[in-house]
Amino acid sequence: MQIAQVRGTVVSTQKEQSLMGVKFILVQLIDEEGQLLPKYEVAADCVGAGVNEWVLVSRGSAARQLPGYEKRPLDALVVGIIDTVSLDNRQLYSKKDQY
């Protein structure tokens, strides 16, 4: 899994039939120090994440392990919204600090 920040939404009115009803978001990957990397990815969102939230992104074949997603052509799936991240007894992120 990768930690990322939701940067925006992706709207597609024409898509493969199995992707109908799937919400897509644009996420920016985050490194181990909590810094944004210059890498973006489009991910399906099954948890209702919002812009600026930190999320857990499952990638590759693991993105298709949830019931209902097994036959969808997905490479990335947001599977969790992060509340806090700490490393070596220092807090890198807290959702409550964002509001």
Secondary structure, 3 states (H helix, E strand, C coil): CEEEEEEEEECCCCCCHHHCCCEEEEEEEECCCCCEEEEEEEEEECCCCCCCCEEEEEEHHHHHCCCCCCCCCCCEEEEEECCEEEECCEEEEEHHHHC
